[in-house]
Amino acid sequence: MKKVFRVAIITAGVLAGQIAYAQKQGSETLLTINNTPISADEFISLYIKNTKATGAKIDKSTLDDYLNLFINFKLKVQAARDAGIDTLYSFRNEYNGYVDQLAQSYLIDQETLDGLTREAYQRMLEEVSASHILISIPETVTGSDTLKYYQKAIEARSKVLSGEPFGKVALTTSNDPSVSRNNGYLGWFSAFQMVYPFESAAYNTPVDSVSMPVRTRFGYHIIKVHGRRPAKGQIKVAHIMVRVNPNASPQEMENARQKIVDIHNRLLNGENFAELAKKESQDNSTAPNGGELPWIRSGQIIPEFEEVAFALKDIGDISKPFQTSFGWHVVKLLDRKLPGEFEEMLPEIKSLMARDSRSMLIRSSFIKKLKKEYGVEEFPAESAKHLSSLIDSSIFKGNWKAPNIKTNPTLLVVKGLNYTLSDLLQFIGQNQQKSKGNSLQSFISSIYTDWVNQTIINFEKSLLPQKYPEFKQLANEYLEGMLLFEISNREVWTKASDSTALNTFFENHRDKYLWGEKIYYTVYQSADSKIAQALVKSLKKNPAINPDELVKKWNKKAQNVTYNQQVGFPDNPLLSGYTQWNSGINSSVQNNNHLVVHISKITTGEPKELNDCRAEVMADYQNYLEESWIQTLKEKYKVDINNDTYSKLLENLNK
């Protein structure tokens, strides 16, 4: 097994007084390795983290031990750097991935995140019933061209306000494909079930009121809110479905109804729901799993199914047969859970937000703050002027190449740093994707915004080590932890897996790998108690008798006695109390079978073979390689400890 002292990539709390001391130490050097200084700050920080993580006592003894481990760790890291591991493309790529992930928690607007998280939780406690009218907008339409679609939405809203039924206006106006079957009615829903702008409009519109046009990526929506209620939480159900095709004949529809009634009767008579679902359900996606559906909230399934499923009260309840647009169903309630407290639901909310457009709001808010902090200057008109002559439709095929440019104007300024047209063209070349239906004008507008935002984020990311010392420290711990892993793999683990070298090591240390007390014994079994008694008598009379000879006389006509010879150790339950056995013989009864256990030999210190102790030998070989390697590193690299600084560490820890 790979062994590594994980001094890096450890997260733990740090005591306030010890943080203050680490800050006080500042840039004092604790030790140097080949004239490379290592600060007391770094050492004490890692020491505190490690002792907190392992629960070790903080005292001089543990500090001395840790200093030795810390020096060994730094020697290995230095060896890894000298081997050029940190320059390998694969290594840098993996490390940059870790750092990018670490940076994400610093590249957000925490205030906006907290606000949206609380808002989402409050909304998850309530459900809204609403209908909508969608006026879709083609992707190629941008800017002022969207005005006519907005006006169309206003006209639809005016019709509703003047008294026309919402469903009727939806049927004649809405571009939502589902309007033909639901008249625009969406049913009940909660947070994260609609796109965020739609959700917000629905929650902010009073009951029985109609919203102003709301823009989403789909177009403009007019929303009418019918009601609000406390959230019903989530249910886990299973169902059995008999499918009915949309163009089914009356007889086919009746056959389906009769089949579901028959299934329902079989359930009432005690047949297992899951097994019946596997055999009879025509929902191929759930039948193999006994009809079980994922957890359901209001609005996540068609309303007619939801109404019946949520009406089930007790776990195990089964509905009567009911019909939906898909066919006939019976539903069984498997479980139910109501919304929990905020802290309990926080992990789920964060997971949902990461996949929701709220994440873009948090990013936008963060970028807005950075623009103000760094005095960002943007030149979108200048950008559009140049890009309109440099980009053609090949950009939508993914094979556009940046042309040579005669001038290279500044298109963005961040904290006094100029970013030019060539920077933008390079970004476009690296981020082009095949797409359909876009206009060049729309692309040019959006790509400039994307470039500005990403440039500002990258600029902020480059400053994280300066702005946040803890980020710099964690990033360095990632780096050195990865270096330690790679160099240890080369110098220890790979070598230890060499079977020839391992066998040589074993042969050179054979006298170390010995058995403890080893017991050779024979177990005789018979259903006849008299035979068992005779076995004991014969073994006492002649302990060295051959088992075949011993059982032969009882097995002439039938097999009345069996035996097997074994080798065991004192912890074997069958040998419990063996030191007290008279003549090394013990009798017992197990499952109406009489057992006679006879110990023939007990040995101590027998040599093991490699296969008997491979894991132990490999661990010892790894330790040997590690110790030899450390000794080589100490001879190669000069280590100097600043005893005055180390004494101060000890003094402060004892306060």
N, C-alpha and C positions, 0 to 999 in steps of 0.2 A: 504494500500500500504506500502511496506517495506520502512522504512526510514533509511538512513545511511549517516553519515557525511563522505564523501569520501576524507579524508585527504590523503589517500594513492592512488597509481595508478593514479596520475594526471601528465600529461606532459605539460610543458609550458616553454617558454623562460625565461631566467634569466638575469637581467641587469648586465653589466660587473662590475660596481662598487660594486654591492651587492655580486657578486661571490668573488671578491677580499676580501670583508669584511668577508665572510663566511670562506675563507681560513685563514684569519688573526686570526679569533676566535679560530681556531684549536680545541683543546680538552677541552676548557673551559666548565664547567658543568653549565647548566642553571637550572636544577631541578633534584631532585631524587625522585623516587617512591619506597618505601620500600628498601631504600639504593641502588637502581639500578640507576646509573647516566644516564642522557640524555643530550646530548651536545647542546650547543647553535647553533652549526653548523647545526645539523639536524632540529632544530626548525625553524631557519631563512630560510633555504632552502625550507622547506615545506610551510612556510608562504608566501614567494615570489611567489612560484608556484601557490598557491591557490588564492592569490590576482590578479595575472596576468590572471588566468583562469576565475575568476569571474568578473574581472574589478573593484574590490573594490579599494578604495583609500588607499594608503600606509601612515598611520599616527598612532599616539599613540592609538587612539580609536580602530581602527581595530586590532592593535597589541594586545591590552588588551583582546579584544573579542576572538581573535584567540588563545591566550595563554590559556584561559579558555576551549575552544573547544579542544585544543591540550592536555591539562591535562586530560580531560574526555576521549579522544581517547586513551591515554596511559593507563589510568586506566582500560578501557575495554580490551585492548590488554593483560595487566597483568592478568586480570581475566581469559581470554581465555587460557593463558599459564598455569595458575594454575589448570585449568580444564582439562589440558592434550590434548587440541584439536590439538596442533601442533605435537603430537606424533601419531595420528591416521593414519593408513595406507592410507586410502582414501584421507585424507587431504594432506599427504606428496606426494602422487602420483600426485595429481592435482597441487600442488605447484611446484614440480619438472618439470612438463610439462610446466608451465609458465616460469620458469627459463631457461629451455632448449631453449624455443622459444626466450627469451630475449638474450641468449648467441649467437644465430646464427649470429647476426649482428656484433659480435666481432670475430667470428671464420671464417673470410674470408680474402682473400688478396684483399684489396680495390683497389690497383693499377691495378691488373689483371681484377677485376670486371669492373672498369671504362673503361679499354681498350677494353674489349670484348663487352661492351655495345655500345661504340662508333662505333666499327667495325660493329656490327649487324645493327645499324641504317643506316650506309653508304650502307651496302649491301641491306637493305630493299628499298633503293631508286633506285635500279637497278635490272634488271632481266637477267638471263643467259639462253640460249638455249643450251642443251647438249645431247649427247648420251653416253652410257657407256657399257662396257663389264665387267661382274662380274665373277670372279673366286672364288667360295665359298670355305670356309675352314671348315671342320667338327670341332665341339666344342672340340672333344677329342684330336685334334692336337695342340701341343704347341711347343714353342722354335724353335730349328733348323729344326724340321719336317715341318715347314711352308715354307721352302726354295723352295721345288719343286712346290708349288702353286705360289710362287713369280716368278719362272722361267717360268711357264706356262703363267702368265700375261705378262711377257716380250716378250715371243714368239708371243702372240696376238698383242701386240703393234708393234712389228717388221713387222708383216704382213701388218698392216695398213700403216706404214711408207713406206713400199716398194710398195704401190700402190693399195693393195686390198681394195675394198669398205668397209667402217666401218661396215655397216649393214650386209654384207655377213660374215665378221669375227665374228660379234656378234652372228649371227644365228648358226654358227658352234662351237662357243667357250663358249658363255656366259651361266651362270647358273641361270640368272634371268628368272623366269617363264614367264614374260611378253614379252620376246624377240621374241616369235613366232608371236606376233601380231604387235610389234612396231619396230622390228629390232634394239632394244637397244635405240631408241629415247625416251627421257624423257620429251620433250617439254620445255616450259619456266618455270623457278622457281626462287624463291628469298630466302632470309635468313629464316631459321627455317623450311624449307620444305624438306630438306635432312639432314641426319646425319652430324654433324659438320665437321668431316674430309673430307667427300665428298664435302660438300658445299665449304670449304676453297680451296680445289684443283680446283673446278670448277671456283671460282672467281679469282684464281691466275694463271689460264691457259689462254694464249692469244687466241683470236678468230682464228679458223681454225688450232689450234694446238692440239696435243694429249699429255696428261699428262703421267708421269711415274706412275707405280702402286701405288695406294693409299690404305692403309689398314683401314678398318672399322670393326665393329663387324660381318659384313656379309662375309668378305673376302677381296680380292684384286680387285680394280676397275681400268680400263683404261677409261679415260674420254676424249671425243672430244668435244670442245666448238665450236658451230656453230655461235653464235652471242650474242650481248648484246644490251639492250635497257633500257630507263628509265622505272621505274616500273609503271604499269598501275593502281596500287592501288588495291582497292577491289570493288567488285560489289555485290549487293543483287539482285537475280533474282528468278522468279518462273517459273516452267515448267510443261507442260503436256506431258506425255509420253505414247505412244502405244508400248508395248513391242513386240519384235520379237525374238523368241527363235533361238539359233545358228543353230539348225537342221530344221528350218522351210522350208516348201515347197514353191515353187515360188508363188503359189496362196495365201498362208498365208502371204507372204511378201507383195504381192500386196494389199491384204485386209487391212493390217496395214497401208500401204501408203495412201490408199483411206480414211481410217478413220481419219488419222491426217489431211488430206486435208479438210475433212468435218469439223473437229473441228476448223481449221484455218479460214474457211469461216464463221463459226458461230461467232468467235471472231471479224472478220471484220464487221459483221452485228450488233455488239454491245453487244453480250452476255458477262456477267461478267467472267473475267479470273479465279478468285479464285473459284467461284461456279462451273464453268465448270471443273476445275481441280479436285475438290472434287468428281464430278460425273463420269468423263471420264478417268482421269489419272490412269495408271497402275503401277505407282511408289507408292507402298503402304506406304513408309516411309514419303512421302511429300504430297500425295493427301489430307489427313485430314486437312492439314494446308494450303490448297489452292495452293499446288504446291511449296510453298516457301522453298528455300534452305538457309543454313547458308551463311554468308559472304564468298566470294570466292576470292582468289588470284590466279595469274598465277601458274600453276603447281599443283593445288589442285583438279583438275577434269580432265577427259579425254580430250586430245587436241582438238578433233573435236567438243566437246561441248563448250570448252573454247573459241575457235576461233569465234563461232557464238555469244556467250553471250557477250564477250568483244567488239564485233563489234557494238553492239547496242549503239546508241549515246545519245538519250534523254530518260529521265525517262518516263516510260509508253510505250515505243516502244516495238512492238511484232515482233519476227523474222518470217521468212517464215519457213515452215516445213523443217527439216533436219534430217539426219540419223546418228546414232552412232552404236557402237557394241551392244548396249542394245536395240535399236529400233528406233522409230521415235519420234521427239520432236518438240514442239514450246516453245519459251522462251520469257518471259516478263521482261524487266529491271525495277526493283523497286527502286534502289538507287545506288549511286556510291560515293566513297570517295578516294581521293589521299593521299599519305603519308603526314603526318603532320610534324611540327617542332619537334626537338629532345625532348624537354621537354614535348610536348604534347603526344609523343609516348612512353615516358620512362616507364610508368606503364605497357603498353602492352609488351614492350621488356623485362622487369624484369620478368613478368609472364611467357613469353615464355622461357626465360633462365632458370628458375627454373625447367622446364620440359625437358631441353635440356642437352646434354652432356657437354655443356659449364660449367655447374655447377660443374662438376667433375674436369674440368681444373682449376677452381678457387680454389677448395678444394686442389687439388694436389699442386698448386703453394703455397698455404698457408702452407701446411705440409712441403714442401721443405724449406721454410723460417724458420719454427720452428725447423727442423732438424739441420740447421746451427746454430740457436740461442742457442739451448740446447746441442750441441755437441753429437747428437744421434749416437749410435753405434748399428749396426744390425748384426745378425748372421744367415743369411738365410740357409747356408749350414748345420750348426749345427742343425737348426730347422728341415730341410728336413730329416736329418739322423735319428732323434728321431721319427718324425711323421710317417715316412714310416713303422715303426714297431708297431706303436700305433694306427693307423687308418686303418679300413677296409671298405668294401663296405656298411656296415650298415649305414655309414654316409650319403649315398644317399637315405636311407629309413627314415631318421630322427630319428632313435632310437639308435644311437651310444652312448656309455657311456665311459667316461674317465677311463682308467685302473689305477691301482696303479703303481707308478713309483719308481724306486730304487734311481735314481739320479735326481737332479733338477737344471740343468745348467742354467746359465743366457743366455737369447736369445735376450735381448734388454736392452740398457742403455740410459736413458733420464735424462740429467742434474745430473748425478751421481747416479740416482736411478736405481736399477737392477730389471728387469722383467724376470721371469723365465718360464721354461717349464710348470709348473703347472698353471701359469697365462694364458698361451696360450691355454692349454687344457680346462680350464674353459671357455674361450671365444668361443672355438669351440663348446663345449657342449651347450652353450646358443644360438648359431647362426646357428646350423645345420638346413637344410631344405631338404625336399624331392626333388630329381632331377633325371633326366635321361641323359644318354649320356656322363657324365663327366668321366674323368680318375682320378685315385687317385693322380697321379703325378701333374696334372693340379690343382686339389683341394688343395693339400699341398702347392703348390707354391702361389696360390692366397690367401689362408686363412692366411698365415703368413703375407703377405703384408697388408691384411685387418686389422689384429690384430695390426700390427705396427702403421698403420695410425690412428686407433681408439684410441689406447693407447696414442699416442702423442696428439690427439685432447682432450681426457679426461684430460690429464695432463695440457694442456693449459687452459681448462675450469676451472680446480680447482684453477688456479692462477688469474682468471679474477677479483675476488674481490680485490686482492692486486694490480694488474696492472691498474685497472680502477675503481677509487672511485665512479664514477657515476653508474657503473654496480652494485656495492655493495649496493649503496643507493636504486636503483630501485628494486633490488631483495628483499631488506628489506621492501620496500613499498608494494610489492606484498604480502609478507608474512604477514605483519601486517594488510593489507587491507582484506586478506582472514580470518585472525583471528577475525577481527572486525565483518565481515559479519556473521561468524558462531556463535559467542557468542551473537550477537544481535538477531539472529534468535532464539536462545534458550531462551533468557531472555525477549525479547519484542514481536517479530512478532508471534511466535508460541502461546504465552500466549494470545496475542490480538485476535487470531482467535478462542479462546474458546468461543462458543456462550453463555454458562451459565455465565461465568465471564463477558462477554461483556454486557449481559442483566442486571446483578447485578450492574455494573458500571452505566449503563443508569438509572436504577431505583433510584440510589443514587444521581443522578445529573439531574433529570427530569426538575427541574426549569430552567436549562440552555438552554434547547432545546425547543424554542417557535417559533411559526409562527410570521412573521411581519404582515403587513396589508393583510388581507384575504377577498376576495370579493365573495359573493354568488349572483349568477345572473341567469336569465332565458333568453334564446335566442328564439324568435318567428320568423318563416319564412313563407312568403306567396308570391305568384306570383301576387296577387291583391293589388294594392296600396290603394284602398278604405278600404280593410280589415285591412291593416297595420295602417291606420289612426284611424280606429275604435278601434284597440287594444290599441293604445296610449291613446285614450280618456278614455277607460274603466280602464286602469291601473292607470291613474291619479285620476280617481274617486274612485277606490277601490284598492289601492296598495297591499293589503293582499289577494286578490282574488286567489282562487286555479286555477292553469293553466288549469286543466282539465275542470273546470266550464267555464273558460274564452273562450276556443276554441270550446266548444261543439256546440254552436249555428251555427258556420260556417262550421262544419264538418258533418252535418246531412245527406246530400246527397252524398257528396264527401269530400275527405280530402283536404281542402283548406288552412289549417294552420297546421304547425308542431312546436314542441318546444322541447328544452332539457335544463335541469337545470345543471349548472356548478359551479365550485369553481375555482377562479383564483387569480392572483396577479397583482399589478399595472403595471407590464411590459408587460402584455398581450395586443397585438395590438388592440384586440376587445374592450378593456376597456380604450383606450387612451382618456385622457381628462375627465375621469369619475367624477372628483370632480366638474366639471362645468355643469354636466347634470341637466336639470330641472326635478325635481321629480324623479331623478335616472333613467331617461329613455332616450335612444338614438336611433334614426332611421337612417338607411342607406340603400343603394342599392348595391348589389354585384351580378354580373352575372345575371342581370334581376330578381333578387330575392330580395324582401323587407325584411330587418331584423329589428326587434325591440328588443333591449337589455334592460332588466329591472333589476336593482340592488335591491335585497330584503334585504341584510344585509351586513355590513362591520364590521369585527372584527379585533382586534389587541391582540397579546400575547396568542393565543390559544396554548395549549401544543401539541407537536409533539409526534407521536408514533415512536418506534425504526426503523420501516421500512421506515419512512419518512426521517430519518437522519442517517442511518447506517454508511455511509462513514465518516461523521463528528464525530460521536461517536467513531468510531474505531480509527480515528486520535487522538482524545483527550485521548482515553484509552492508545494508544501507548505512547503519551507524558507523561501520568501519570506513566506508567510502567518505562519509560526511566528515568524520574526524580527520582523516588523512587530507582531505581537501582543505579544511579549515587550517590545518597546520601549514600546508603549502601556501595558502593565502597570507598567513601571518608572516611567513618568511619572505614573501614577495612584496607586501605592502607595509610601510612603516606606520605604526599607530602611536600617536602621542595623546595622553590624557592630561587635561588641565586640572591638576589636583586641587587648586584653589577653588575653581568653579564647582568641582564635584563636592568639596567640603561644604560650600554654601548650600548646595542642594540638600545635603544631609541635614544641615543645620535647620533649614526652613521646613523640611518634612517633620522634624522632631518638635516643631513649635505647636 
